[in-house]
């Protein structure tokens, strides 16, 4: 085949694929160029294409089309101050969008952009662009509190009222409700479908129709439910899904056991938290005659009950994950499965997908077996009980499970071996402090418990990690289409900032900022272990990491220092795990047909991408809920004093974390003793006249001044701070700015134009609805309907 024809084939293949970046091997496989001579021609053609500029190589050696002269498509991320960034798949860096070029794009919108100015990585300058088209809106509905218009205003305007969004990112916006459809009461929490979006004439206003009344703003639990719906998380299952679930048996049938490995006589247990009801993993450990260990990890065989393209599967695919919030769980699967036939409850038969591994005293897996089985769990253990057994701290617990004591002792031995192995290879171990918000029957927070993960929690983690790595390695070696859990190398600029930060503590990191190993990062944590700055350095390292995500490419897991990793162990609550089980089963049918590989090659990128997005949605909902409950918890503590540590410094102030993990802002305008400059490379505020320094990790005493549940924000006043003995110079090019007046945390820019604002005597008058600007408006129609 001529070189020009090869180049055309390469461009066509890359253009038609949903992927943005490719390895040479992937292009070769896609074009059928695996033979030595064909592959050599392909390499020569791609090299020529790079010289011609039709393709580019990114920093990881992947190939991508050069789309410099075309519009690029990506996801818009908004900033409080009006500007934004667009993330483009396959591109290393985001494109900066100035506030005048956003084209009214909103958070999460898929947009087309034109690059106006190329970036300069050497000078740490991002590319700049403008949004030329909004391809699809991420936000199609708004959850908020309804404010009813007077009867007179309803008659005149054809509008029924306004909605104040619950999402604090939209606190500048209002949604105007048409006088048709559902008629909520004043103060109702509602879901409204957006019919018109902000534009040049109506910068901060939506229009829409109420499609659901959730309840009243003062109803118990309404606060969390509002957040759930605001993020678009479904709370009820489709009727077809529930009907299918009801048809499933309550127990394992004899016919379902045929052909499976029978493990019902083995000692196998589950170990979970006291409150857990969806028990999807069970384990056993046995010391072998050769000195090695047998580790068995048995996972609920959800894919047996959730069949491909069934209503259960379609809804699980859409949800992609269970969502765990303060006082509730929104499951991925109906409870008939999650708490019933799929849960590995004790003293009943359950179907499982199994991964059994032989592990040496050095923590190496020397053999493994992956198969379908059936178990009969011997005990439903809790972390508390297992910790009491291992610590020999509770005689009653010890006596209750005395026959299982050797079993748990061998588990602890193997866990220590696996943990040491991971540490030796350089896995990063972050601080493992957890905060749980305790609420009363009405959902009001009454306490915040700090929990430290002990041996029982960590040993289950060790066993799950071992199974996940073994499964991933197995299919990577087979070179079959698969779904992986990946954690890419941190971005260079974030690593550089972390390097600069830790030098403040006398720590130097070996390695280049563009290729530092996780082992060197772990050495940083080892050096500060037990010191006051440990939590802060650990947090800053975590901030420098990329987000883990799902992918069809086995690029490894940086934080675990693992070459291969997947999620196999939680199919009740994570859809990618269910897909891994389905893949294992589909590949067990020999020979593996090309049609099957093509099917998974086509489907897995979309599954990975959607699952990653839904995971982020769940994390954001959890974070919003926690922030709201923490603000509520602090409401009766106004004017109380607490000790804390500075965890973040910005030009507008500093964030302080208390011992109970609650974080609040000390705005720079409250530091009245001096004018403070933000010295970015030290992440510090430095007084212009006094030289007073405030930096990350510094102990302080504060007073609580504000706790706002609606904005989920907490403010502190600084009372005193431990003195920093090492002075920090203010760079000569530092200029005074307006940081004493504004804050990035609060919304800035234009105030809402509710289409009703008129300038009167130099001031805006906003006491009349915008319909008065529209002549001869027909009742029941919006101003935009009038125009269109």
C-alpha positions in Angstrom: 0.0 0.0 0.0 1.4 3.4 -1.0 2.4 5.8 1.9 -0.3 8.4 0.9 -3.0 5.7 1.1 -1.7 4.7 4.6 -1.8 8.3 5.7 -5.4 8.7 4.5 -6.4 5.5 6.3 -4.8 6.7 9.5 -6.6 10.0 9.4 -9.9 8.3 8.6 -9.5 5.8 11.4 -8.6 8.5 14.0 -11.4 10.8 12.8 -14.1 8.2 13.0 -13.0 6.8 16.4 -14.5 8.2 19.6 -11.0 8.2 21.1 -8.8 11.3 20.8 -5.3 9.7 21.3 -3.9 6.5 20.1 -0.8 4.3 20.5 0.9 3.0 17.3 -0.2 -0.5 18.3 -3.9 0.6 18.5 -3.7 2.2 15.1 -2.0 -0.9 13.7 -4.7 -3.1 15.2 -7.5 -0.9 13.9 -6.0 -0.9 10.3 -4.9 -4.6 10.4 -1.2 -3.7 10.1 0.1 -6.1 12.8 2.5 -7.9 10.4 6.1 -6.7 10.6 6.4 -5.2 7.1 3.0 -3.5 7.4 3.8 -2.1 10.9 7.2 -0.7 9.6 5.4 1.1 6.8 2.9 2.5 9.3 5.7 3.8 11.6 7.3 5.5 8.6 4.0 7.0 7.5 3.1 8.4 10.9 6.6 9.9 11.3 6.1 11.7 8.0 2.6 12.8 9.1 4.2 14.3 12.2 6.8 16.2 10.1 3.9 17.5 7.9 1.9 18.6 11.0 -1.2 16.5 10.3 -0.6 14.5 13.6 1.0 15.4 16.9 2.5 13.3 19.7 1.5 14.3 23.3 3.8 14.1 26.3 2.9 10.4 26.8 3.8 9.4 23.3 0.2 9.0 22.2 -0.7 10.2 18.7 -3.5 12.7 18.0 -4.8 14.6 15.0 -3.6 18.2 14.7 -6.9 20.1 14.9 -5.3 23.6 15.2 -7.2 25.0 12.3 -10.5 23.4 13.4 -12.9 24.1 16.1 -12.3 22.0 19.2 -14.9 20.4 21.4 -14.7 20.0 25.2 -16.4 20.5 28.5 -16.8 24.0 30.0 -15.8 24.5 33.6 -17.1 27.8 35.0 -15.4 30.1 37.5 -17.2 32.3 40.0 -15.7 35.5 38.4 -17.2 34.9 35.0 -14.3 33.3 33.1 -13.9 29.5 32.5 -11.8 26.7 31.2 -12.5 24.0 28.6 -11.2 20.5 29.1 -10.5 18.7 25.8 -10.0 15.0 25.8 -6.5 14.0 24.8 -5.1 17.5 25.5 -2.7 18.0 28.3 -3.9 21.4 29.4 -7.2 23.2 29.5 -8.0 26.2 27.4 -8.7 29.5 29.2 -11.9 31.3 28.2 -12.1 35.0 29.2 -15.4 36.1 30.7 -16.4 38.1 27.6 -16.0 35.0 25.4 -18.0 32.3 27.2 -21.1 32.7 25.1 -23.1 32.2 28.2 -21.8 28.6 28.6 -22.6 27.0 32.0 -20.8 24.5 34.1 -20.5 21.1 32.4 -21.8 22.3 29.0 -20.2 20.6 25.9 -18.9 23.5 23.8 -17.0 24.2 20.6 -14.2 26.7 20.9 -11.9 28.6 18.7 -8.4 28.9 20.0 -7.4 32.6 19.8 -4.0 32.4 21.4 -1.7 29.3 21.7 -0.4 28.5 25.1 3.2 28.5 26.2 4.0 25.7 28.7 7.5 27.0 29.2 6.1 30.3 30.5 3.2 28.6 32.3 0.6 30.3 30.1 -2.6 28.5 29.1 -4.0 28.7 25.6 -6.9 31.2 25.3 -10.1 30.7 23.3 -13.7 31.6 22.8 -16.9 29.6 22.9 -18.4 29.6 19.4 -21.2 27.1 20.0 -22.9 25.3 22.8 -23.2 21.8 21.6 -25.3 20.5 24.5 -26.4 21.8 27.8 -25.3 19.9 30.9 -28.0 21.6 33.0 -31.6 20.9 31.9 -33.3 21.5 35.2 -32.9 23.7 38.3 -33.9 22.8 41.9 -34.8 25.7 44.1 -37.2 27.5 46.4 -40.3 28.9 44.7 -41.5 32.5 45.4 -45.1 33.1 44.4 -46.1 36.3 42.6 -49.1 38.3 43.8 -52.4 37.6 41.9 -52.1 41.0 40.2 -48.6 40.3 38.9 -49.7 36.9 37.7 -52.6 38.4 35.7 -50.4 41.1 34.2 -47.3 39.0 33.4 -48.5 35.5 32.6 -45.8 34.4 35.1 -46.4 32.5 38.3 -43.3 33.4 40.3 -39.6 32.9 40.5 -37.2 30.2 41.7 -34.1 30.9 43.7 -31.7 28.0 42.8 -30.3 25.9 45.6 -27.0 25.5 43.7 -24.7 28.1 45.1 -22.9 28.3 41.8 -26.2 29.9 40.5 -26.8 32.3 43.3 -26.7 35.2 40.8 -29.4 33.7 38.7 -33.2 33.5 38.9 -35.6 31.2 37.0 -38.9 32.8 36.0 -41.9 30.4 36.1 -44.6 30.5 33.5 -48.3 30.6 34.6 -49.0 27.1 33.3 -48.5 23.5 34.4 -47.9 22.7 38.1 -48.7 25.5 40.5 -46.6 25.2 43.6 -47.2 27.0 46.9 -44.9 29.7 48.2 -41.8 28.3 49.8 -42.1 24.9 48.0 -38.9 23.2 46.9 -39.4 22.4 43.2 -37.7 21.0 40.2 -38.1 23.2 37.1 -37.3 22.3 33.5 -35.4 25.0 31.8 -37.0 26.3 28.6 -34.8 29.4 28.0 -31.2 30.0 29.0 -29.3 33.3 29.8 -28.4 35.4 26.7 -27.1 38.9 26.0 -30.4 40.5 26.9 -31.1 38.4 30.0 -27.7 37.7 31.4 -28.6 36.1 34.7 -32.1 34.7 34.2 -33.7 31.5 33.0 -37.2 30.7 32.2 -38.9 27.3 32.8 -41.8 25.2 33.9 -42.2 23.5 37.3 -42.3 19.7 36.7 -42.1 18.4 40.2 -42.8 19.7 43.7 -40.5 17.9 46.2 -41.9 19.4 49.4 -41.6 22.5 51.5 -38.3 24.1 52.4 -38.9 23.4 56.1 -39.6 19.7 55.7 -37.1 17.3 57.4 -34.6 15.9 54.9 -35.5 18.4 52.2 -32.1 20.0 52.3 -30.2 16.8 51.2 -33.0 15.8 48.8 -32.6 19.2 47.1 -28.9 18.6 46.6 -29.5 15.1 45.2 -32.0 16.4 42.6 -29.9 19.5 41.9 -27.1 17.1 40.7 -29.6 15.2 38.6 -29.3 12.0 40.7 -32.4 9.9 40.3 -34.1 9.0 43.6 -36.7 6.5 42.4 -36.3 3.4 40.1 -38.2 3.0 36.9 -41.3 0.8 37.1 -39.8 -1.7 34.6 -36.7 -2.0 36.7 -38.6 -2.7 39.9 -40.8 -5.2 38.1 -37.8 -7.1 36.8 -36.2 -7.1 40.3 -39.4 -8.5 41.8 -39.2 -11.5 39.5 -35.8 -12.5 40.8 -35.7 -15.4 43.4 -35.0 -14.7 47.0 -32.6 -17.6 47.2 -30.1 -19.4 45.1 -31.7 -22.1 43.0 -30.1 -25.6 42.6 -30.0 -25.1 38.8 -27.9 -22.0 39.2 -25.1 -23.9 41.1 -24.5 -26.3 38.3 -21.1 -25.8 36.7 -19.8 -23.6 39.5 -17.0 -24.3 42.0 -18.6 -25.3 45.2 -17.0 -23.5 48.2 -19.8 -23.8 50.7 -17.8 -26.0 53.1 -14.9 -23.5 53.3 -14.6 -20.9 56.1 -15.4 -17.7 54.3 -16.5 -14.4 56.0 -17.6 -10.9 55.2 -16.0 -8.0 57.0 -17.8 -4.6 56.8 -19.0 -1.6 58.8 -21.8 -2.1 61.3 -24.3 -0.2 59.1 -23.5 -1.9 55.8 -26.4 -3.8 54.2 -24.9 -4.4 50.7 -22.2 -7.0 51.4 -20.5 -7.5 48.1 -17.2 -9.0 49.1 -16.1 -12.1 51.2 -12.7 -13.4 51.9 -10.7 -16.4 53.2 -7.0 -16.8 53.9 -5.1 -20.1 54.4 -1.4 -20.8 55.1 -0.1 -23.3 52.6 2.3 -26.1 53.2 5.0 -24.4 51.1 4.9 -21.3 53.4 2.9 -19.2 50.9 -0.7 -17.9 51.5 -3.9 -18.7 49.7 -6.0 -15.5 49.5 -9.6 -16.0 48.2 -11.7 -12.9 47.3 -15.3 -13.7 46.5 -17.5 -11.0 45.0 -21.3 -11.1 44.6 -22.1 -12.3 41.1 -24.3 -9.4 40.2 -23.9 -10.0 36.5 -25.8 -13.3 36.9 -28.9 -11.4 37.9 -28.4 -8.1 35.9 -28.3 -9.3 32.4 -27.1 -7.3 29.4 -29.5 -4.6 28.1 -32.2 -5.6 30.6 -34.2 -2.8 32.4 -32.0 -3.5 35.5 -28.8 -3.2 33.4 -29.9 0.0 31.6 -30.8 1.8 34.8 -27.6 0.6 36.6 -25.6 1.8 33.6 -27.2 5.2 33.7 -26.7 5.6 37.5 -23.2 4.0 37.3 -22.7 4.2 41.1 -24.5 4.2 44.4 -24.4 7.6 46.2 -23.6 7.6 49.9 -24.8 10.8 51.7 -24.9 11.8 55.4 -28.0 9.8 56.5 -29.0 7.8 53.3 -27.8 5.7 50.4 -29.1 6.1 46.9 -28.4 2.7 45.5 -27.4 1.7 42.0 -29.6 -1.4 42.1 -33.0 -1.9 43.7 -32.7 -3.2 47.3 -34.2 -6.5 46.3 -30.7 -7.1 44.8 -28.4 -4.9 46.8 -29.6 -6.0 50.2 -31.1 -9.3 49.2 -30.1 -11.9 46.6 -26.7 -10.2 45.7 -25.7 -9.4 49.3 -23.3 -12.1 50.7 -25.4 -12.5 53.9 -24.3 -15.2 56.4 -25.7 -18.7 56.5 -27.2 -18.6 53.0 -25.9 -19.7 49.7 -24.7 -17.0 47.4 -23.3 -16.9 43.8 -19.9 -15.3 43.5 -17.2 -14.4 41.0 -13.9 -15.6 42.6 -10.3 -14.7 42.4 -8.0 -17.0 44.3 -4.3 -16.1 44.6 -1.2 -17.8 45.9 1.0 -15.1 47.5 4.6 -15.4 48.7 6.0 -14.0 51.9 7.3 -11.1 49.7 3.7 -10.3 48.6 4.1 -11.5 45.1 1.2 -13.3 43.4 2.8 -16.4 41.8 -0.5 -18.1 40.6 -4.1 -17.2 40.4 -7.5 -18.6 39.3 -10.6 -16.7 38.3 -13.9 -18.6 38.3 -17.6 -18.6 39.0 -18.4 -20.1 42.4 -21.0 -20.5 45.2 -20.3 -19.8 48.9 -22.1 -20.0 52.2 -20.7 -17.2 54.4 -19.7 -18.5 57.9 -20.0 -15.1 59.6 -21.0 -11.5 59.1 -18.0 -9.8 60.8 -17.7 -6.1 61.5 -14.5 -4.0 61.5 -15.0 -3.3 65.2 -15.2 -7.0 66.1 -12.2 -8.0 64.0 -10.1 -5.2 65.4 -11.1 -6.3 69.0 -10.0 -9.9 68.1 -6.7 -8.8 66.6 -6.0 -6.4 69.5 -7.2 -8.9 72.1 -9.2 -6.0 73.6 -12.6 -7.5 74.2 -13.0 -10.9 76.0 -16.6 -11.3 75.0 -15.9 -10.8 71.3 -12.8 -13.1 71.6 -14.9 -15.9 73.1 -17.8 -15.5 70.6 -15.4 -16.1 67.6 -12.7 -18.2 69.3 -12.9 -20.9 66.5 -12.1 -18.2 64.0 -9.2 -16.6 65.8 -6.4 -18.4 63.9 -8.2 -17.5 60.7 -8.1 -13.7 61.5 -4.5 -13.9 62.7 -3.4 -15.3 59.4 -5.4 -12.6 57.6 -3.4 -10.0 59.6 -0.1 -11.7 58.7 -0.9 -11.6 55.0 -2.1 -8.0 55.2 1.2 -6.9 56.7 3.0 -8.7 53.9 0.9 -7.0 51.2 1.1 -3.6 52.9 4.9 -3.8 53.1 5.1 -4.9 49.5 3.1 -1.9 48.3 5.2 0.4 50.5 8.4 -1.0 49.1 7.3 -0.5 45.5 6.4 3.1 46.3 2.6 3.3 46.7 1.5 6.5 48.3 -0.3 6.2 51.7 -2.3 9.3 52.5 -3.5 10.2 56.0 -6.5 7.9 56.8 -8.6 10.1 59.0 -12.3 10.0 58.3 -15.0 12.3 59.5 -18.6 11.0 59.9 -21.4 13.5 60.5 -23.9 12.2 63.1 -27.5 13.4 62.6 -30.7 13.0 64.7 -34.0 11.7 63.6 -34.9 15.0 61.9 -31.6 15.0 60.0 -29.9 17.8 62.1 -26.2 17.3 62.7 -25.4 16.7 66.4 -21.8 15.5 66.3 -18.8 14.8 64.0 -16.9 11.6 64.7 -13.3 11.2 63.6 -12.5 7.6 62.7 -9.1 6.1 62.1 -8.9 3.1 60.0 -7.4 0.2 61.9 -6.0 -3.2 60.9 -9.4 -4.7 60.0 -10.3 -1.9 57.6 -6.8 -1.9 56.1 -6.6 -5.7 55.6 -9.8 -5.8 53.6 -8.4 -2.9 51.5 -5.2 -5.0 51.0 -7.1 -8.0 49.9 -9.3 -6.0 47.5 -6.3 -4.3 46.0 -4.6 -7.6 45.4 -7.6 -9.0 43.6 -8.1 -5.9 41.5 -4.5 -5.9 40.4 -4.5 -9.6 39.6 -7.6 -9.4 37.5 -6.2 -6.4 35.6 -2.8 -8.0 35.0 -4.5 -11.1 33.7 -6.4 -9.3 31.0 -3.6 -6.9 30.2 -1.4 -9.8 29.4 -4.1 -11.4 27.2 -4.4 -8.1 25.3 -8.2 -8.3 25.3 -10.4 -5.2 25.5 -11.0 -4.4 29.1 -11.9 -1.6 31.5 -9.3 -0.3 33.9 -9.2 2.1 36.9 -6.3 4.4 36.1 -4.5 7.2 37.9 -2.2 9.1 35.6 1.1 10.9 36.5 0.5 14.3 38.1 0.7 17.3 35.9 4.1 19.0 35.8 2.9 22.4 37.0 1.2 20.9 40.1 4.3 18.8 40.9 6.4 22.0 40.6 4.1 23.8 43.0 4.2 20.9 45.5 8.1 20.8 45.3 8.2 24.5 46.1 5.7 24.1 48.9 7.6 21.3 50.8 10.9 23.2 50.6 9.3 25.4 53.3 9.7 22.4 55.6 13.2 21.7 54.6 12.3 18.8 52.3 13.9 18.3 48.9 12.3 15.8 46.4 14.5 13.8 44.1 13.4 13.3 40.5 12.3 15.6 37.7 9.0 17.4 38.0 7.8 15.8 34.8 8.7 12.2 35.9 8.8 12.0 39.7 8.1 8.5 41.0 5.4 7.8 43.6 8.1 6.3 45.8 9.7 9.8 46.1 6.4 11.3 46.9 5.9 8.7 49.7 9.3 9.6 51.1 8.0 13.2 51.6 5.1 11.8 53.7 7.5 9.6 55.6 9.7 12.6 56.5 6.8 14.5 58.1 5.1 11.6 59.7 4.0 12.5 63.2 4.8 16.2 62.8 2.3 19.0 63.1 2.5 19.7 59.4 1.7 16.1 58.4 -2.0 16.6 57.6 -1.3 19.7 55.6 1.6 18.2 53.5 -0.5 15.1 52.9 -3.4 17.3 51.7 -1.2 19.4 49.4 0.2 16.2 47.9 -3.3 14.9 47.3 -4.2 18.2 45.6 -1.3 17.8 43.3 -2.5 14.4 42.1 -4.8 13.8 39.1 -8.2 12.4 39.5 -8.5 8.6 39.2 -10.9 7.5 36.4 -12.0 4.6 34.3 -10.4 3.9 30.9 -10.1 1.3 28.3 -6.3 1.9 28.2 -4.1 0.2 30.9 -1.9 3.1 31.8 -1.5 2.0 35.4 -2.2 3.6 38.8 0.3 6.2 39.9 -0.9 6.4 43.5 -0.7 2.7 44.0 2.5 2.3 42.0 0.7 -0.4 40.1 1.2 -1.2 36.4 -2.3 -2.7 36.1 -5.4 -2.0 38.1 -9.2 -2.3 37.8 -12.3 -2.3 39.9 -13.6 -5.9 40.3 -14.8 -6.0 44.0 -18.0 -3.8 44.3 -20.4 -4.7 41.5 -23.4 -3.9 43.8 -22.5 -0.3 43.9 -20.2 0.4 40.9 -21.2 -0.3 37.3 -17.6 -0.7 36.0 -17.1 -3.6 38.4 -20.2 -5.3 37.0 -18.8 -4.8 33.5 -15.5 -6.4 34.6 -17.5 -9.5 35.7 -19.4 -9.5 32.4 -16.1 -9.3 30.5 -14.6 -12.2 32.5 -17.6 -14.4 31.6 -17.7 -13.3 27.9 -14.0 -14.2 27.6 -14.5 -17.6 29.2 -16.2 -18.9 26.0 -13.4 -20.2 23.8 -12.4 -19.4 21.2 -12.8 -15.7 21.7 -14.3 -14.3 18.4 -13.2 -11.1 16.7 -16.8 -9.9 16.8 -16.8 -10.1 20.6 -13.5 -8.1 20.8 -14.9 -5.5 18.3 -18.1 -5.2 20.4 -16.2 -4.4 23.6 -13.7 -2.1 21.8 -16.7 -0.1 20.7 -18.6 0.0 24.0 -15.9 0.3 26.7 -14.8 3.9 26.0 -18.4 5.2 26.5 -18.9 3.0 29.6 -15.6 4.3 31.1 -16.3 7.9 30.3 -19.9 7.9 31.6 -18.9 6.0 34.8 -16.2 8.5 35.5 -18.6 11.4 35.1 -21.2 9.8 37.3 -18.6 9.1 40.0 -17.6 12.8 40.0 -21.3 13.7 40.2 -21.7 11.5 43.3 -18.5 13.0 44.9 -19.8 16.5 44.3 -23.1 15.7 45.8 -21.4 14.1 48.9 -19.1 17.2 49.2 -22.1 19.6 49.0 -24.0 17.6 51.5 -21.1 17.5 54.0 -20.4 21.2 53.6 -24.1 22.0 54.2 -24.3 19.8 57.3 -21.1 21.2 58.7 -22.3 24.7 58.3 -25.5 23.7 60.1 -23.5 22.1 62.8 -21.6 25.3 63.4 -24.7 27.6 63.5 -25.0 27.4 67.3 -21.3 27.9 67.7 -21.1 31.5 66.6 -18.6 33.5 68.7 -17.0 30.3 70.1 -13.2 29.9 69.9 -11.3 27.0 68.5 -7.8 25.9 67.6 -7.0 25.1 64.0 -4.4 24.9 61.3 -4.1 27.0 58.1 -4.8 24.6 55.2 -5.0 26.9 52.2 -3.8 30.4 51.3 -5.2 32.5 48.5 -5.0 36.2 47.6 -8.4 36.8 49.3 -7.6 35.1 52.6 -6.9 31.8 54.3 -8.8 28.7 55.1 -8.5 27.1 58.5 -9.4 23.6 59.4 -10.5 22.7 62.9 -9.7 19.3 64.7 -13.2 18.1 63.6 -12.3 18.7 59.9 -14.6 21.7 59.6 -13.1 24.4 57.4 -13.7 28.1 57.4 -12.4 31.3 55.7 -10.6 34.2 57.3 -11.0 36.9 54.7 -8.0 39.1 54.1 -10.2 42.2 54.8 -10.4 40.9 58.4 -6.6 41.2 58.8 -6.7 44.8 59.8 -3.1 45.1 61.3 -1.5 45.4 57.9 -1.9 45.2 54.1 -1.1 41.5 53.2 0.5 40.4 49.9 -0.1 36.9 48.5 3.3 35.4 47.8 2.4 32.5 45.5 5.6 30.4 45.5 5.4 30.2 49.3 1.6 30.0 49.5 1.8 32.7 52.1 0.3 36.0 53.1 2.9 38.6 54.1 2.3 41.9 55.8 3.6 44.9 53.8 4.7 46.9 56.9 5.1 44.4 59.7 6.4 41.4 57.7 3.9 39.2 59.6 3.6 35.8 57.8 0.6 33.5 57.5 1.3 30.2 55.7 -0.1 26.7 55.3 0.4 24.4 58.3 0.5 27.3 60.8 -1.4 26.7 64.1 -4.0 29.5 64.8 -6.8 30.3 67.2 -10.0 31.5 65.6 -13.5 32.6 66.5 -16.6 31.5 64.5 -18.3 34.5 62.9 -20.7 33.0 60.3 -22.2 29.7 59.4 -24.5 29.9 56.3 -26.4 26.8 55.4 -27.7 28.1 52.1 -24.3 29.0 50.8 -22.6 26.2 52.8 -19.9 28.7 53.9 -18.3 29.2 57.3 -16.3 32.3 58.2 -13.7 32.7 61.0 -12.0 35.6 62.7 -8.3 35.3 63.5 -7.5 35.7 67.2 -3.9 34.6 67.3 -1.3 32.7 65.3 1.9 30.8 66.1 4.7 33.1 65.0 6.6 32.2 61.9 10.3 32.7 62.6 11.5 32.5 59.0 10.8 35.7 57.2 9.4 35.7 53.6 10.2 38.6 51.3 7.5 40.2 49.2 8.5 40.1 45.5 9.2 43.5 44.0 6.7 42.9 41.2 3.9 42.3 43.7 1.2 44.9 43.2 -1.6 45.9 45.5 -4.9 44.4 44.3 -8.5 44.6 45.4 -8.3 41.5 47.6 -9.6 43.4 50.6 -12.9 43.9 48.8 -13.8 40.6 47.1 -13.3 36.9 47.4 -13.1 34.2 44.8 -15.4 32.1 47.0 -18.2 34.6 46.6 -19.8 35.4 43.3 -18.5 38.5 41.6 -19.1 40.3 38.4 -22.5 41.7 37.3 -25.4 41.3 39.7 -28.5 39.5 38.4 -30.4 41.3 35.7 -33.9 39.9 36.3 -35.1 41.6 33.1 -37.0 44.0 35.3 -34.2 46.3 36.3 -34.3 49.9 35.2 -31.9 52.7 36.0 -33.7 55.4 37.9 -31.7 58.4 39.0 -28.4 56.5 38.7 -29.7 53.6 40.7 -31.3 50.3 39.6 -34.9 49.8 40.4 -35.9 46.1 40.6 -39.2 46.1 42.3 -41.3 45.4 39.2 -41.4 42.3 37.1 -39.7 42.4 33.7 -43.0 41.9 31.8 -43.6 45.7 32.1 -40.9 46.1 29.5 -42.9 44.0 27.1 -45.8 45.7 25.4 -49.1 43.8 24.7 -47.8 40.6 26.2 -50.2 37.7 25.9 -51.0 36.0 29.1 -49.3 32.6 29.6 -46.4 33.5 27.3 -42.9 34.6 28.2 -41.2 37.6 26.8 -39.0 35.3 24.7 -42.1 33.5 23.4 -43.4 36.9 22.3 -40.2 37.6 20.3 -40.0 34.1 18.7 
